[in-house]
Amino acid sequence: MGPPRRAEDRSQPIAEIDVLWITAGLGCDGDTIAMTAAMQPSIEDIVMGALPWIPKVRFHNPFLALENGEEFVKAFHLAAEGKLQPFMLVLEGSVPDEGNKDEGYWASMGTDRTTGQPITTCEWIDRLAPKAWAVIAAGTCATYGGIHAMEGNPTGCMGLPDYLGWGWRSKAGIPIVCVPGCPVQPDNFMETLLYLLNMAAGRAPMIPLDDALRPAWLFGSTLHEGCDRGGYYEQAQFAEEYGSPLCIVKLGCWGPVVQCNVGKRGWMGGIGGCPNVGGICIGCTMPGFPDKFMPFMDQPPGSLLSSAAVQTYGRAIQALRRFTQASLNKEPSWRNRRNSAETRGDA
């Protein structure tokens, strides 16, 4: 890919930028659909210029575009030829291994003007990534391979960091930005895009990423730490069946160890999110998903020890809290003077 450009490449504010979104990886378009539910900011806010100070954005997503066929792919060809600058590249879906078979291809978008053959997703990445101002992997398939990268899959697919390299940098010196989720939490993706747009405008420092290339401020805490069922865990109150409001770790929830903010952020407009609506966490924001979290709906091995350890503490603290609660549910004696006076008079 060539040596990374120096930081000075980001020193000049960008006034206009194209966002080229490829959904031709192995995926389901779920991340695109999820993004349409974002509100902080919404995609409409970005493309209609409702937010001050960020560059003007031209958005190219095959699922949402009015153009189709060659008219839609034209922007991608221009970018590959170096005639469309600057641009961000967004990949949705995992990257297949196009070299693990004798014929055919796994995924493609558009047709090569010279050969008349389909242009594979890998070819588009090879053509566009070196010229992109920044590269974003949207959803768990694009970030770490996801469902399609399970052991034994015939496609040999992988996430974008495994394809380009975990130390890869864009022409502006920006690492691959991974926003996982199956699908991606809507506001997580749009907030990340907004951060990069503020970077492009010269109004934000280098985006802070963790070791898995995730935005650090979004994935710095576990799901459990923001879960509205966390108090039940502390009190050793565990659900035995679905539909219960209690902690669902015994039903297979991996929330105590999975880095995800959906419990606190919700899904759309602060509403929803897996544990908030009774769904167990299966670890979809983690690089080890899905293999290391299977079989789904079995109690995680680590929770057997942790839930057993919390039983003694939880039951004791729950009894003490009930005692205190009973006391606090009664008014102080000096407030009930009338009844006290009547009682003294009767005496």
N, C-alpha and C positions, 0 to 999 in steps of 0.2 A: 504493500500500500504506500510505500515511501515514508520518509521521515516525517514526524508531526511538525506542523508549522509552529512558530514561536507564539508566545502569548500576545505579541503585538498585533496578531491577526484579528484579535477581538477588541482592539483599542478604538476603532472607528465605529460609531453608531450605525446601525443598519436601518434604513428607512422603509424598505419593502423586502418581503421574503416570501418564497413559495414553500408550502408544506406538501411534499409528495408522499402519499400514503399507499403502500403496497399491501393488499389483502390476499396476495397470491401465494403466501406461505401455506403450510398445512394447518388450516384453522377453520373456523365456523362463522366468521364475520361477527362473532359475539362481542368483540371489543369495540368495533365500530358502532354496533347497536347500543352498547352500554354508554358510549361516549355521548350519544344524543340525549341521555338523561342528566348530563352534568349541569350544575347550576352555579359553580364557584370556580371558574366562570363557565358559562355555557359556550357551546361552539358558535352560536349566533353572536354572542358578545364579541368573540374574536374576529370572525370573518366580516362583521358589519362595522367594525371600528368603534365599538361602543366604549372601549377601554382606552384611557389616555396614555400617552407616552410610548406605547409599544409600536413596533413596525406594522405597516399595512400588510395583511396576510392574504395570500391567494391559496386556497385550499383545494387539493386534488385527491379526492377519495373515490374510488370506483363505485362504491355502494351509494354514495350521496350525490355524486356529480350529475349535472344535467347532460353533459357530453357523454358519448359512448364510442366504442370502437377506436378507430385511428385518431379521431378528434380528441378523445380523452388521453390516449397514449402519447400524443404529440409533445406534451410538456416533459414527459419522462425521456423521450428521445433527445429533446433539446438540452436537458440537464446532463445526460450522458455525454453529449458532444461538447459540454462546457459552455453552452450558449444560454444557460438559465442560471444566473447567480444573483444572490446566494439562495440556497434552499436547505430545508431540513428534510431528512429521509425518515419516515416512520414505517416500520415493518410490523405487520400483524400476521401471526401464524409461524410455525416452526420452519426451520430451513432444512430441506431434505438433502441427502447425500446423492447427488446425481452421478457419482462415479462408482456406485455399488452394483451396477447391472450392465448387461451387454447392449441393451437397446431401450428405446423409449425414454420418458422423462416423468418426474413426479409432479412437478408444478410449474406453471408458466403464466405469463401475461403478455398479450400482444404478439406480433409477428415481426421477425427480422426483415427489414426492407430489402436486404440483399439476397438472402437465402430463401426467404419465404417460409422459414421454419419458425416454430414457436420460440419465444425468448423465455428461457427458464427463470425462475425466481432467483436462483443463484447467479445467473448472468446479470440480472438487473442489480443485484447487490454489488457484484464486482464492478459494474460500470458506474454506479451512483455513489456508493459509500466513500470512495476516495475524493470525490468532489463536493461532498455534503458539508455544510457548516456544522451540523450536528446530526447525530443518528439516535433515534429512539426506538426501543423495542416495546411494543404495546401488548400486554397480556402475557400469561405464563408460557404459552407456546413459543412466542418470539423471544422471550427472555432466557428461558432455560430448557425449552423443548416440549414441556408439558405432556399431555396425554399421549401425543404421537411419538414421543421419545421413550416410551416404556421399553423395558428390556424385551428383546425379541421382535421389535417392530421391523418390518421389511424395508422401511424407507431410510433407516439410518439417520433420522432427522435429529436436529439439535437446535439450541438457542443461538441467537446472533453472536453473543460473546464467544461461544465455542467455535463458531464459523469464522469470525473475523479475528478472534484472539482477545483474551481478557485484558490485555494491555493496550489494545488498539485505541488510537486517538483520531479524531476528525481533523480536517485541515485547519480548524481553529483551535486544536489542542484539547478538544472536549472528549472525555471517555464516552463509550456507549452508555446511554441512559436507559436503565431497565425499570419499567413500571409493571410489575407482575400482578396477577389476579386472573381467575378463570370464571368469568371475564374480569377485565380490569375494573376496579371501582371507578365510576365515572369522573368524580371530582379529583381523584388522585391523578388521573392522566391529564386532565385539563389544567390543573394547578401546576403540574410539572411543565407542560407546554408553555404556560404563562410565564413561569420562571425563566425558561430558555428565551422566550421573547424579550423579557426584561434584560437578560444578558445581552441579547443582540442589540438592544437599544443602549447598551452601556450603563444600565441602571441596576445591575446586580453582579455580585462576584461569581466566581466559578461555582457551579452547582455542587453542593455537598452530597457525595454518594457513599454508601457503605461498601463493605467488601464484596457484596453481591451486586454492586452497581445500582442499587436502589436509592432513590432520594432519601437521605438519612432522616429528615424530619417527618417523613410519612411512615417509615418502617422501623423506627427506633424502639418501639415498644411492642410487647406481645398483645395479642388479641385479648387474653385474659385480663391484662391490666386495665383495659377499657371496657370490659364486658359488664353489662348490667346484671349478670348472674353471679359476678364474682363474690358478692357478699354471702351467697348461699354456699359457695365452696368453702369459705373461711369458717362457716358454721357447720360444716360437714353435712349439708343438706343436699343430697344427690338424687337426681331424677332416676327412676327405675323404668320409666316408659315415656315415649314421646307425648307431648302435650302438656307436660309438667312445667311450671315456671322455675323449677330448681336448677342447680348446676347440672349440665349434661355431659360432664367429663366421663362418667361411667358408660355413657351411650356411644362413646367413640370420639369425643371432642378433643382436638389437639391444641385448643386455644392457649393453654399455659406456656407453650413453647414456640408458637408460630408468630412471626413478626407480621402483624396486620392491624390496620386501624379501623376496619369496617364495623366493629362493635361500637366504637365511639362515634364514628362519622356517619354510620348508617349507609343506606344505599342511594336513595334519591331524596333530596331535601331533608336530610337527617333522619329519614324513616327507613326501617328495614335493616338489613345486615344479617348474616347467617345466624349467629346465636340469638340475636334479638327477636327473631321469628321462630326460634326453636330448632334451627338447623345446626348440626355439629360442624365444627371446623375440620376440614380435611387437608389443610396445609397448602392451599393452592398458590400462595405467594412465595413459597420456599423453593430453592433450587432442587431439593430432594423430591419434590412432588412429581408424579404420584407414587413412584415405587416405594419410597421409604415410609409412606403413610398407609400402605395397604396391609391387610384387607380393611377397607372402610367399614365403619360402624362397629369395629371391635374396640374394646377399651384399650387405649394406648398403654404399652407395658410400663412406662414410667409412672403413669397415674395410679397404678396399683399400689405402689409404695407410698406415693405422696398422699393419696386419699386415705390410706390406712393410717398414716402418721397424723393426719389432720383430724381423724375421728375423735381421739382423746381430747385434744385441745378444743376442737370445734364443739363437742357436746358440753364440755365444761363451761366454755365461754358463752354458749347459747343459754345454758341454765342461769348463769349469772346475769345475763342481759335481760332475760325474762323477769327475774326478780327485780332488777332496777326499773324495768319498763312498768311493772305493776305499781311500783312506788310513784313513778313519774306520771302515771295516769290518774292520780288522785290530787285534788287541790291541797295546797298547804292549809293546815288547821285554822290559821288566823283569818282565812277568807270566808269561812263558813260560820260567821259570828251569830247569825240569826238562829240557826239550828242549835248552836252551842248554848245560846241564851235560853231558848225554849227548854232545852234539856235540863239546864240548871234550875229553871223555874218549876218544872215538873217535879224536880227532886225536892 
